[in-house]
Amino acid sequence: MPKIKYIEHNGKEHVADVPEGWSVMEGAVKNMIPGIDADCGGACACATCHVFVDDPAMAAKIPPKTDMEETMLDFAPEIAPNSRLSCQIKVTKELDGLVVRMPQSQH
């Protein structure tokens, strides 16, 4: 099962085993990891699951942002080129070791 590392804005790290097919957001919510609220439940209708994917090699393994994801990210206060909505990142075996950081606005 892929391991995903979630890093809170204050640097606290959480590592979770996340089943393939789940979203990175589901992995956080079901493991009670703070910083990912997922107000819309993963429907890509808010930006409360915003994360940063810092590793370019790992980011390249994630499908590109959809138009809907880009639109929702416009509502995130700390947008960056490596911003993603964790509800839109489906966990695959290739994402084992993925590290995501949460923005300060999500604490």
C-alpha positions as CSV (number, residue, x, y, z in Angstrom):
1,M,0.0,0.0,0.0
2,P,1.5,3.4,-0.9
3,K,2.7,5.6,1.9
4,I,1.9,9.3,1.7
5,K,3.6,11.9,3.9
6,Y,1.5,14.9,4.9
7,I,3.3,17.9,6.4
8,E,1.3,20.5,8.3
9,H,2.2,24.1,7.9
10,N,4.1,24.0,11.2
11,G,6.3,21.2,10.0
12,K,4.6,18.3,11.9
13,E,4.7,15.2,9.7
14,H,2.1,12.4,9.4
15,V,2.7,9.3,7.3
16,A,-0.3,7.2,6.2
17,D,-0.8,4.0,4.2
18,V,-3.3,5.0,1.6
19,P,-5.0,2.4,-0.6
20,E,-4.7,2.7,-4.3
21,G,-7.7,4.3,-5.8
22,W,-8.3,6.6,-2.9
23,S,-7.5,10.3,-3.2
24,V,-4.8,11.9,-1.2
25,M,-7.6,13.9,0.5
26,E,-9.4,10.6,1.5
27,G,-6.1,9.4,3.0
28,A,-5.9,12.5,5.1
29,V,-9.5,12.6,6.2
30,K,-9.7,8.8,7.0
31,N,-6.5,9.0,9.0
32,M,-7.6,12.2,10.8
33,I,-4.7,14.2,9.6
34,P,-5.2,17.9,10.4
35,G,-4.9,20.6,7.7
36,I,-7.2,19.0,5.0
37,D,-10.8,19.9,5.8
38,A,-12.4,18.6,2.5
39,D,-15.5,20.7,3.1
40,C,-17.0,19.5,-0.2
41,G,-16.2,15.8,0.4
42,G,-13.9,15.5,-2.6
43,A,-16.3,16.9,-5.3
44,C,-13.7,19.5,-6.5
45,A,-16.1,22.2,-5.3
46,C,-13.9,24.0,-2.8
47,A,-10.2,24.5,-2.0
48,T,-10.0,23.2,1.6
49,C,-7.9,20.3,0.5
50,H,-5.2,22.4,-1.1
51,V,-1.7,21.0,-0.9
52,F,1.7,21.7,-2.3
53,V,3.6,18.9,-4.2
54,D,7.3,20.0,-4.0
55,D,9.1,17.1,-5.7
56,P,9.0,17.7,-9.5
57,A,9.6,14.0,-10.2
58,M,6.6,13.0,-8.1
59,A,4.5,15.8,-9.5
60,A,5.2,14.5,-13.0
61,K,3.5,11.2,-12.0
62,I,0.2,13.0,-11.2
63,P,-2.2,13.8,-14.1
64,P,-2.3,17.5,-15.0
65,K,-4.9,19.8,-13.4
66,T,-8.3,19.8,-14.9
67,D,-10.0,23.1,-15.7
68,M,-12.3,22.6,-12.7
69,E,-9.3,22.1,-10.4
70,E,-7.7,25.3,-11.8
71,T,-10.9,27.2,-11.1
72,M,-11.2,25.9,-7.5
73,L,-7.5,26.7,-6.8
74,D,-8.3,30.3,-7.7
75,F,-10.1,30.4,-4.3
76,A,-7.0,29.2,-2.4
77,P,-5.2,32.0,-0.5
78,E,-1.7,30.7,-1.0
79,I,-1.6,29.5,-4.6
80,A,1.7,28.4,-6.1
81,P,2.8,26.6,-9.3
82,N,2.9,23.4,-7.3
83,S,-0.5,23.8,-5.8
84,R,-3.0,20.9,-6.2
85,L,-6.3,19.9,-4.7
86,S,-5.6,16.6,-2.9
87,C,-9.1,15.4,-3.8
88,Q,-8.0,15.3,-7.4
89,I,-4.8,13.2,-6.8
90,K,-5.7,9.5,-7.1
91,V,-3.3,7.3,-5.2
92,T,-1.4,4.8,-7.4
93,K,1.6,2.5,-6.6
94,E,3.7,5.1,-8.5
95,L,2.9,7.7,-5.8
96,D,4.3,5.6,-3.0
97,G,6.5,8.1,-1.1
98,L,4.5,11.2,-2.2
99,V,5.0,14.2,0.1
100,V,2.4,17.0,0.3
101,R,2.6,20.1,2.4
102,M,-0.5,22.0,3.6
103,P,-0.6,25.8,3.4
104,Q,-0.6,27.9,6.6
105,S,-4.2,29.0,5.8
106,Q,-5.3,25.4,6.5
107,H,-4.5,24.9,10.2
